[in-house]
């Protein structure tokens, strides 16, 4: 007999708890560092921890103290040393362990800095299994060591070290499970710091990073200059710097910063730039161009410095609506950017007629392309709207990225799978709250060299575009992670390449913003045939050998299964690989990557370079057997 009696929970004075600073940070880490993650996404918490410490070093540099920062990162440990003024020796412990304590409240000591709330290093301290801070000032040094925010040791000594601050920490693996740092994400972060602080030298794992030309260097490194429609326009004033150009790619590409902070979600300064460019171009040419035609294929960067910036979260990824300074008479960020662009960009175009003509030609080309697509888009969208009512390709989830923001929305994932068997396994084992599945029918079209017209003419591409809702840009993207899930065989790899080509060709900003991943699934299952609780899933030959050694150590026999396709993995097992411990490989755009050259090499006609690569790396069956025996 079922007991339906509801247990009454007592609610009285004993139910009310007060948490100290470290307890609150560890209980609600998302409030301080955003999502946790394992390091496979650039905005995962382990990168935010590193950034919070470096931000303090940058603030010292901006105030004129220290031109060098040293960063060392291993798999699980971070060490950061600046050469600024050093934390006042009597406050070393308080600065990293007492909430709302810091030097940023004194506007005379720090102006236009990133960290304003005295929270960053406290969050790093509380979320680290080991944390050490050491300050060097005028021949003396004070240090303190913590574990999960709890003070363990302190000390004071004389020193010959230069003034500055050293911070070492190891993220707590009970909070950040199975985490690892990806060097490309760290390099991108470090380059951004250098672009925004011309002359600053950052040494990362013995490699020096330095920029002398600010945002001009950023765009040079992010683009193939030979493919640009005109040389990069670089406009620099007090508290505002802008670089922009137009390429040949689809979409809009922006990099926005506030007080040296990379605002990945933009904000008022980026919205103002987008508005200002359109307004200035219209007035300069005396034509009412469509805003989408002016901004099509634009590549731009904006950096602004303001006093007391207001961000929409502690992770500072989006700037709110504020004035340039606390003074009520100070201009708003929007009006400041609008006035700057209207004056400087208009003057530049008058003084550079060649650039002016190239810009006009690019806009008019975009206008023609948009009008040519208009009829096709209308028919395709009507077809997709009908299909969406009963879209057999999409098994949707309940939550979407466009819903009210929260940690669950960041977990929203669309798996792109090949065939019904793989789709069936994922569909049965997925989390219906946050995980959706889009099933491909065989191999998709190789769209290299084709125009965006094919996105509307090809039913599968059109339905995928609508499932993601990215026709007009990423603002309406419905899933935070798009995961390509294909078999680990030749056909699976080919499908993976074809899908990468689709996204890089038509939606490169989706890749640049870190939304595209490859799903890693186990190649082998090694288990005790008599006790299935002793099962190890292996993602490589090396892991398989370690599992065999582990299980056979006590004389047991092992059963080895090779998974050739996703459809061979049962739904119950598949649930283990797309849950909390899901292994995702992010698709990362290197700073020097040229998308047209990349696609031409891998997906174009059989070029001599690719032929040479295949011949030089060809392995015959005997070679493979010899390697396996070593």
C-alpha positions in Angstrom: 0.0 0.0 0.0 1.4 3.4 -1.0 1.7 6.0 1.7 0.7 9.4 0.2 1.2 11.4 3.4 3.3 14.5 2.7 6.0 15.1 5.3 5.7 18.5 6.9 8.9 20.5 7.0 9.3 22.8 10.0 9.9 26.4 9.0 11.1 28.5 12.0 14.1 30.5 13.1 16.4 27.5 12.8 15.5 27.4 9.0 17.2 30.7 8.5 21.0 30.5 7.7 23.7 33.1 7.2 26.6 32.0 5.0 30.0 33.5 5.2 31.7 34.7 2.0 33.4 31.4 1.0 30.3 29.2 1.8 28.1 31.4 -0.4 30.6 31.4 -3.3 30.9 27.6 -3.1 27.2 27.1 -2.8 26.3 29.4 -5.7 29.4 29.6 -7.9 27.3 30.5 -11.0 26.5 33.9 -9.5 30.3 34.7 -9.5 31.8 33.0 -12.4 28.9 32.0 -14.7 28.8 28.3 -15.7 31.2 25.8 -14.3 32.1 23.4 -17.3 35.2 21.3 -17.8 37.2 23.7 -20.0 35.8 22.7 -23.4 34.2 26.1 -23.8 36.0 29.4 -23.7 33.6 30.8 -21.1 33.8 27.9 -18.7 34.6 28.8 -15.1 38.2 27.7 -15.0 39.0 30.4 -17.6 37.0 33.0 -15.6 39.1 32.2 -12.5 42.3 32.9 -14.5 40.8 36.0 -16.0 39.8 37.5 -12.6 43.4 37.4 -11.5 44.9 38.7 -14.8 42.3 41.6 -14.7 43.9 42.9 -11.5 47.3 42.8 -13.2 45.9 44.7 -16.2 44.4 47.3 -13.9 47.9 47.9 -12.5 49.4 48.2 -16.0 46.7 50.7 -17.0 47.5 52.8 -14.0 51.1 52.9 -15.2 52.6 50.2 -13.0 54.2 47.2 -14.7 54.8 46.4 -18.3 55.1 42.7 -18.0 52.9 39.8 -16.8 54.1 36.2 -16.5 51.5 33.4 -16.8 52.3 29.7 -16.4 49.5 27.1 -16.9 49.8 23.3 -16.6 46.9 20.9 -16.7 45.6 21.8 -13.3 47.7 24.7 -11.9 47.9 28.4 -12.7 50.6 30.8 -11.7 50.4 34.6 -12.5 53.0 37.2 -11.6 52.7 40.9 -12.3 55.3 43.7 -11.6 53.0 46.4 -10.4 52.9 48.0 -7.0 52.1 44.8 -5.1 49.2 44.5 -2.6 49.8 46.6 0.5 51.5 44.1 2.9 49.2 44.6 5.8 46.1 43.7 3.6 47.3 40.6 1.7 45.0 38.2 3.5 42.0 40.5 3.6 42.2 41.4 -0.1 41.7 37.8 -1.2 39.4 36.6 1.6 37.2 39.4 2.8 34.3 40.2 0.6 33.9 43.8 -0.7 37.5 44.6 0.2 39.9 46.0 -2.4 41.6 49.1 -3.9 39.1 49.7 -6.7 36.7 51.7 -4.5 39.3 54.5 -4.3 38.9 56.1 -7.7 42.2 57.9 -7.2 44.1 54.5 -7.1 42.2 52.8 -9.9 40.3 54.6 -12.7 38.5 52.9 -15.5 39.3 49.4 -14.2 37.5 46.1 -14.9 37.1 44.8 -11.4 35.0 47.1 -9.2 33.2 44.9 -6.7 36.0 43.3 -4.7 34.7 39.8 -5.6 37.0 38.3 -8.3 40.0 37.0 -6.4 37.8 35.9 -3.5 35.9 33.7 -5.9 39.1 32.3 -7.2 40.2 31.6 -3.6 37.0 29.9 -2.5 36.8 27.7 -5.6 40.4 26.5 -5.5 41.7 23.5 -3.7 45.0 25.4 -3.3 45.4 29.1 -3.5 48.5 31.2 -2.7 49.0 35.0 -2.8 52.3 36.7 -2.3 53.0 40.4 -2.4 56.4 42.0 -3.0 57.0 45.6 -1.9 60.3 47.4 -1.3 62.3 44.4 -0.3 59.7 42.8 1.9 57.2 40.1 1.1 54.0 38.7 2.7 52.4 35.5 1.6 49.3 33.5 2.5 48.0 30.0 1.5 44.4 28.8 1.5 42.4 25.7 0.7 38.8 26.2 -0.5 39.0 29.7 0.9 40.2 28.6 4.4 43.5 30.2 5.5 46.1 27.6 6.2 49.5 29.4 6.4 50.9 32.9 6.3 54.4 34.3 6.4 56.6 37.3 6.0 60.2 37.6 4.7 62.8 39.8 3.1 63.2 39.6 -0.7 65.2 40.8 -3.6 62.3 40.2 -6.0 60.8 43.2 -8.0 57.6 44.8 -6.7 54.4 43.1 -7.7 52.0 40.3 -6.9 52.2 36.5 -7.4 49.0 34.3 -7.4 49.0 30.5 -7.7 45.9 28.4 -7.7 44.5 25.0 -8.5 40.8 24.9 -9.4 38.9 22.6 -7.0 38.1 19.3 -8.9 35.1 18.7 -6.7 33.6 21.8 -8.3 35.1 21.7 -11.8 34.9 18.0 -12.7 37.3 16.5 -15.2 38.5 19.9 -16.1 41.5 20.7 -18.4 42.8 24.0 -19.9 42.8 24.3 -23.7 45.8 26.3 -24.8 44.0 28.0 -27.8 41.4 29.5 -25.4 44.2 30.9 -23.2 46.1 32.2 -26.2 43.0 34.0 -27.5 42.5 35.6 -24.1 46.1 36.7 -23.8 46.1 38.2 -27.3 43.0 40.2 -26.4 44.8 41.6 -23.4 47.8 42.6 -25.6 45.7 44.2 -28.3 44.0 46.4 -25.7 47.2 47.4 -24.0 49.7 48.3 -26.6 53.2 47.8 -25.3 52.3 45.3 -22.6 54.3 42.1 -22.8 52.6 38.9 -21.5 54.8 35.8 -21.2 52.6 32.6 -21.4 54.4 29.3 -20.8 57.7 31.0 -22.0 56.1 32.4 -25.2 56.0 36.2 -25.4 52.9 38.0 -26.6 52.9 41.7 -27.4 51.0 44.2 -29.7 52.1 47.6 -30.8 49.1 48.7 -32.9 46.1 47.7 -30.7 42.9 46.8 -32.5 44.6 47.2 -35.9 46.7 44.1 -35.0 43.6 42.3 -33.8 41.9 42.6 -37.2 45.1 41.8 -39.0 45.5 38.6 -37.1 41.8 37.7 -37.4 41.5 38.2 -41.1 43.2 37.3 -44.4 44.3 40.8 -45.5 44.5 39.8 -49.1 40.7 38.9 -49.0 39.6 42.2 -47.6 37.7 44.6 -49.8 39.7 47.6 -48.5 42.5 48.2 -45.9 41.5 48.2 -42.3 40.2 51.6 -41.0 41.7 52.3 -37.6 40.2 55.2 -35.6 41.7 56.0 -32.2 40.6 58.7 -29.7 40.6 59.2 -26.0 38.8 56.4 -24.3 37.6 54.9 -27.6 39.3 52.8 -30.3 37.7 51.3 -33.4 38.9 49.2 -36.3 36.7 48.0 -39.1 36.7 46.6 -42.7 34.6 44.4 -45.0 35.4 41.0 -46.2 33.7 38.4 -48.4 32.3 36.1 -45.7 28.7 35.8 -44.7 27.4 37.4 -41.5 28.9 40.1 -39.2 32.0 39.7 -37.1 32.6 41.8 -34.0 35.0 42.0 -31.1 34.0 44.4 -28.3 35.8 45.4 -25.1 35.2 47.6 -22.1 38.1 48.6 -19.9 40.1 45.8 -21.3 37.4 43.2 -20.7 36.2 41.1 -23.7 32.5 41.5 -23.7 31.5 38.4 -25.6 27.8 39.3 -25.5 28.4 42.9 -26.6 26.2 45.5 -25.0 25.5 49.2 -25.4 28.9 50.1 -26.9 28.6 47.4 -29.6 25.0 48.3 -30.4 26.0 51.9 -30.7 28.9 51.0 -33.1 26.5 49.0 -35.4 24.0 51.9 -35.4 26.7 54.5 -35.9 28.3 52.8 -39.0 25.0 52.5 -40.7 24.0 56.1 -39.9 27.4 57.6 -41.0 27.5 55.6 -44.3 23.9 56.7 -45.2 24.7 60.3 -44.5 28.1 60.2 -46.2 26.7 58.7 -49.5 23.3 60.4 -49.2 21.5 57.1 -49.8 19.1 55.2 -47.5 20.9 51.9 -47.7 19.3 48.9 -45.9 21.1 48.4 -42.6 21.8 44.7 -43.4 23.5 45.7 -46.6 25.8 48.1 -44.9 26.8 45.6 -42.2 26.9 42.5 -44.4 30.5 41.0 -44.2 31.7 43.6 -41.8 34.6 42.8 -39.5 35.0 45.3 -36.6 36.4 45.8 -33.2 35.6 48.4 -30.6 37.2 49.2 -27.3 35.9 51.7 -24.8 37.0 52.9 -21.3 34.5 54.3 -18.9 34.4 55.1 -15.2 32.3 52.7 -13.1 31.1 50.4 -15.9 27.8 48.6 -15.2 27.8 45.0 -16.5 24.8 42.7 -16.6 26.6 40.0 -14.6 29.7 39.4 -12.4 31.3 37.7 -15.4 31.2 41.1 -17.2 30.3 39.7 -20.7 27.7 42.4 -21.5 27.8 46.2 -20.9 24.7 47.8 -19.6 23.3 51.2 -20.4 25.4 53.9 -18.7 27.1 57.2 -19.0 30.9 57.6 -19.7 31.3 58.8 -16.1 29.2 59.0 -12.9 28.6 62.7 -13.6 25.0 63.3 -14.7 26.2 65.6 -17.4 28.6 63.0 -18.9 27.5 61.7 -22.3 25.9 58.2 -22.6 28.0 55.5 -24.1 25.6 55.4 -27.1 25.9 59.1 -27.9 29.7 59.1 -27.3 30.2 56.3 -29.8 27.7 57.8 -32.3 29.4 61.2 -32.3 32.9 59.7 -32.5 32.1 57.5 -35.5 30.1 60.2 -37.3 33.0 62.6 -37.2 36.0 60.3 -37.6 34.7 57.8 -40.1 33.1 60.5 -42.3 36.4 62.4 -42.3 38.3 59.2 -43.1 36.1 58.4 -46.1 36.5 61.9 -47.5 40.3 61.7 -47.2 40.5 58.2 -48.7 38.5 58.0 -51.9 39.8 54.6 -52.8 38.5 53.1 -49.6 35.3 55.1 -50.0 34.6 53.6 -53.5 35.5 50.0 -52.3 33.1 50.3 -49.4 30.3 51.6 -51.6 30.9 48.7 -54.1 30.7 46.1 -51.2 27.4 47.6 -49.9 25.8 47.6 -53.4 27.0 44.0 -54.0 25.3 43.0 -50.7 22.1 44.8 -51.8 22.0 42.9 -55.1 22.6 39.5 -53.4 19.9 40.3 -50.9 17.3 41.1 -53.6 18.3 38.0 -55.6 17.7 35.8 -52.5 14.4 37.5 -51.5 12.1 35.3 -53.7 13.9 32.1 -52.8 13.9 32.9 -49.1 10.2 33.6 -49.1 9.3 30.2 -50.6 11.9 28.3 -48.5 10.7 30.0 -45.3 7.0 29.1 -46.0 8.1 25.5 -46.7 10.1 25.4 -43.5 7.3 26.9 -41.5 5.0 24.1 -42.6 7.6 21.4 -42.0 8.4 22.8 -38.5 4.8 21.9 -37.4 5.8 18.3 -38.0 9.6 18.3 -38.5 10.6 14.7 -38.4 14.3 15.6 -38.5 14.1 17.5 -35.2 13.4 16.1 -31.8 13.3 19.3 -29.8 13.9 20.0 -26.1 11.8 22.1 -23.7 14.3 24.8 -22.9 16.1 27.1 -25.3 18.9 29.6 -25.2 16.5 32.4 -26.0 14.4 31.7 -22.9 15.0 33.7 -19.7 18.8 33.3 -19.1 20.0 30.9 -16.5 22.5 28.1 -16.0 20.1 25.5 -17.6 19.9 27.6 -20.8 23.7 27.4 -21.2 23.3 23.6 -21.2 20.9 23.6 -24.2 22.4 21.4 -26.9 21.5 20.3 -30.4 23.0 17.0 -31.5 23.4 16.6 -35.3 23.5 12.9 -36.1 23.7 10.6 -39.1 20.9 8.1 -39.8 18.0 6.8 -37.8 19.9 4.3 -35.6 22.3 6.9 -34.0 19.4 9.4 -33.7 17.3 6.8 -32.0 20.0 6.0 -29.4 20.6 9.7 -28.5 16.9 10.5 -28.5 16.1 7.7 -26.1 18.9 8.6 -23.7 19.0 12.4 -23.9 17.8 14.9 -21.3 14.6 16.1 -22.9 14.8 19.3 -20.9 18.0 20.7 -22.6 19.0 18.3 -25.4 17.6 18.2 -28.9 18.4 15.9 -31.9 18.6 16.8 -35.6 18.9 13.7 -37.9 20.7 13.9 -41.2 19.7 11.7 -44.1 22.9 10.3 -45.4 25.7 12.6 -46.5 24.8 16.3 -46.8 25.8 18.3 -49.8 29.3 19.7 -50.1 28.5 23.4 -50.2 32.1 24.6 -50.7 32.2 27.4 -53.2 28.4 27.7 -53.4 26.4 30.8 -52.5 23.9 31.2 -49.6 21.2 30.4 -52.1 21.9 26.7 -51.5 20.9 27.1 -47.8 17.3 27.9 -49.0 17.2 25.5 -51.9 18.5 22.5 -50.0 15.6 21.3 -47.8 17.9 19.7 -45.1 20.1 22.8 -44.8 17.0 25.1 -44.7 15.4 23.0 -41.9 18.6 23.0 -39.9 18.9 26.8 -40.3 15.3 27.1 -39.0 15.9 24.6 -36.1 18.8 26.8 -35.0 17.0 30.1 -35.9 20.2 31.8 -37.1 18.9 33.2 -40.4 19.3 36.7 -39.1 22.3 36.2 -36.9 23.2 34.7 -33.5 20.9 36.9 -31.3 18.1 34.3 -31.8 20.2 31.1 -31.6 18.1 28.5 -29.8 20.9 26.2 -28.5 24.1 27.2 -26.8 26.0 24.1 -28.1 25.7 22.6 -31.5 27.3 19.1 -31.4 28.2 17.1 -34.5 27.8 13.4 -33.5 29.0 11.0 -36.2 30.5 7.6 -36.3 34.2 7.1 -35.8 34.8 5.7 -39.3 35.6 7.1 -42.7 32.0 7.9 -43.6 31.5 9.6 -40.2 34.6 11.7 -40.7 33.4 12.8 -44.1 30.0 13.8 -42.8 31.7 15.7 -40.0 33.8 17.6 -42.6 30.7 18.4 -44.7 28.9 19.9 -41.7 31.9 21.9 -40.7 32.1 23.2 -44.2 28.4 24.3 -44.0 28.9 26.2 -40.8 32.2 27.8 -41.8 30.9 28.8 -45.2 27.6 30.3 -44.2 27.7 30.9 -40.4 31.3 31.4 -39.4 30.3 33.6 -36.4 28.7 30.5 -34.9 32.1 28.8 -34.9 34.0 31.9 -33.8 31.8 32.4 -30.8 32.5 28.9 -29.6 29.1 27.2 -30.2 30.3 24.3 -32.4 31.6 21.0 -31.0 32.4 17.4 -31.9 31.0 14.7 -29.7 33.6 12.2 -28.5 32.2 8.7 -27.9 34.1 5.6 -26.7 35.8 3.4 -29.2 36.0 0.4 -26.8 34.2 -1.1 -23.9 36.4 -3.2 -21.6 34.6 -5.2 -18.8 34.5 -8.2 -16.6 32.1 -10.6 -18.4 30.9 -12.0 -15.0 30.5 -8.6 -13.3 29.3 -5.8 -15.6 29.8 -3.3 -12.8 33.5 -3.5 -13.6 33.2 -1.7 -17.0 35.5 0.9 -18.4 34.7 2.9 -21.5 37.8 3.9 -23.5 38.2 6.7 -26.0 41.6 5.6 -27.4 43.9 2.6 -27.7 46.0 3.9 -24.8 42.9 4.1 -22.5 41.9 0.6 -23.7 45.3 -0.9 -22.8 45.2 0.8 -19.3 41.7 -0.6 -18.7 42.9 -4.2 -19.7 45.9 -3.9 -17.4 43.7 -2.7 -14.5 41.0 -5.4 -14.9 43.4 -8.3 -15.5 45.7 -7.4 -12.6 43.8 -9.8 -10.3 43.7 -12.6 -12.9 40.3 -11.8 -14.3 39.4 -12.2 -17.9 38.1 -9.2 -19.9 35.5 -8.8 -22.6 36.5 -6.1 -25.2 33.8 -4.6 -27.5 34.8 -2.3 -30.4 32.1 0.3 -31.1 32.1 1.0 -34.9 29.0 3.2 -35.0 26.8 5.2 -32.6 23.9 2.9 -33.4 25.7 0.0 -31.8 25.7 1.7 -28.4 22.6 1.0 -26.4 20.4 3.9 -25.2 21.2 3.1 -21.6 24.9 3.2 -22.3 24.6 6.3 -24.5 23.1 8.2 -21.6 26.5 7.9 -19.8 28.3 9.7 -22.7 26.0 12.7 -23.1 25.4 13.5 -19.5 27.5 15.2 -16.8 30.7 13.6 -18.1 30.1 14.2 -21.8 33.4 14.7 -23.7 33.2 17.5 -26.3 35.9 18.7 -28.6 35.4 22.4 -29.3 35.9 23.6 -32.9 38.3 26.5 -32.4 39.2 29.1 -34.9 43.0 29.8 -34.6 43.8 33.5 -34.9 45.7 33.1 -38.1 43.0 30.9 -39.8 41.7 32.0 -43.1 38.3 30.3 -43.7 38.5 30.5 -47.6 42.0 29.0 -47.6 41.0 26.3 -45.0 37.9 25.2 -47.0 39.8 25.3 -50.3 42.5 23.0 -48.9 40.2 20.4 -47.4 37.0 20.6 -49.5 38.0 22.0 -52.8 39.3 20.1 -55.8 42.2 17.8 -55.2 44.9 20.4 -54.9 48.6 19.7 -55.2 49.1 20.7 -51.6 46.6 18.1 -50.4 47.9 15.4 -52.7 51.4 16.0 -51.2 50.1 15.9 -47.7 48.3 12.6 -48.3 51.3 11.0 -50.0 53.7 12.2 -47.2 51.4 10.8 -44.5 50.1 7.6 -46.2 50.4 4.6 -43.9 50.2 1.1 -45.4 48.7 -1.8 -43.5 52.2 -3.3 -42.6 53.3 0.0 -41.1 50.2 0.1 -38.9 50.8 -3.5 -37.7 54.5 -2.7 -36.9 53.5 0.4 -34.9 50.9 -1.7 -33.0 53.5 -4.3 -32.0 56.0 -1.7 -30.6 
